[in-house]
Amino acid sequence: MKVSKAWILLIALALMAGCGGGSSSVTNAPPQPGTAQVSVSLHDMPPSGVTVLAFQATITGISMQPSNVSLLNSNMTLEMTQLQGMSAYMGTVSVPAGAYTGMTITLFNPQMTFLNNTGSMMGGGGMMGGGGCASGQICQLSPTMMASGVTITGSPFPMNVQANTSMNIQMDFDLMGSMQSNMSMNPVMTSMMQQTMPGSNMFDEMDDMLGEVSSVRTANDQFTMSFAQGMPSMPLAVDTNTAFEGFDGIGKPNNITGLAQGQILLVRMGLLAGGTLHAEKVRFESNNQVLDGMVVTMNSGTQFDIVVMKEGPAFQGVNMGDVVRMNVQAGSMFDIDDMDLPVSGMSFASSTDMMIGQMVQIEPTSALVPGTPAQLNTNHVRLMKTWVTAKVASKVDASTFTVNNLPGMFGTAGFSSMTVSTSSQTEFDSISNVNALNFGVSLAN
């Protein structure tokens, strides 16, 4: 678990020395004289008034002013709600050294899937098609963009970028502030300076990155993945500190020689100064397709609905934010994602352990059956980490606290509060421990 003080959609721009990116994959180029480098990654926050189950948009431009210096080699479509607790690296490019006065970010084609928990009808008059979105209903929307982007001229700008230096610019896209009362969007962003993590040369750490192996270069201690998060295909470096898991289950060694093209992996990786992505932990997931999504309806012991958040690789007929009905086959396997999470004593052995609001991963065993919603069969359900936004209600003891103001999805399941237990493995952002929590503070955990 990671506990932080604020809910944000983060675009982190790391100014580093020595590499550039391609249009379909990201590769590191030799340092260019008189340049620094910019790497891009994203995080997220939900808006008020509705529970956002999926939100994606195409980033069409990120540029530094003056001279409109581009930081983005190609358009990138990202599903952002899954980024509450992780980053999505968007690449590293060389930029000329010099003085910069601001940054401009442009967005296109936003798509949203949400639960209307406002208690009233939303979007009447055809804004969402038909009669709008009724209270308690899951709806999809293409929000109107009141502005195509936003320019940031405040802190840390104006900024003097020096050649062969490393720094990190963190830009926050305020989704709550961007959403208008009529569900249109007027983008709001702020920014701040960020340095490498204490005691390391790492700018950012990215957990639970799902993707497909594109190629393996064993002699170079490197493999390339295409990511379910919408990120471009990128090379990842491995070394003796990289932990490999699950490959022995398919008769292969738990090292880079166990990797093969087409495998679906879950990876924790670090973005290092200089633009290198280092694979810290690599776990084999499947030789087939997998889908990650939030459980939004439990229909029976053998059937539930999810809102799709990730696809590895893309599943024909299924888009991010779609509601898909899963039919659990007899003898299906249930297990828990134990990457960096203590699961001793936890039970997830059958559909009786499932509930609305959980994030799960499934392996489809059938073609998509069209309908409302479309349906798939599965024989494997894995409980994944679930990021929940809430507010501190009380502190029970030094390692335990309660939260309320849960997302509306949990309200439909009958939960108004939760007890959160921490351990030595809990990561706290901006605070030291449970004792440092204040009542009413918003958390993402």
Secondary structure, 3 states (H helix, E strand, C coil): CEEECCCCEEEEEEEECCCCCCCCECCCCCCCCCEEEEEEEECCCCCCCCEEEEEEEEEEEEEEECCCEECCCCCEEEECHHHHCCCCCCEEEEEECEEECEEEEEEEEEEEEEECCCCCCECCCCCCCCCCECCCCEEEECCCECCCEEEECCCCCCEEECCCCCEEEEEEECHHHHECCCCCECCCEEEEEECCCCCCCEEEEEEEEEEEEEEEEHHHCEEEEEECCCCCEEEEECCCCCEEECHHHHCCCCCHHHCCCCCEEEEEEEEECCCCEEEEEEEEEECCCEEEEEEEEEEECCEEEEEEEEEECCCCCCCCCCEEEEEEEEEEEEEECCCCCCCCCCCCCCHHHCCCCCEEEEEECCCCECCCCEEEEEEEEEEECCCCEEEEEEEEECCEEEEECCCHHHHHCCCCCEEEECCCCCEECCCCCHHHCCCCCEEEC
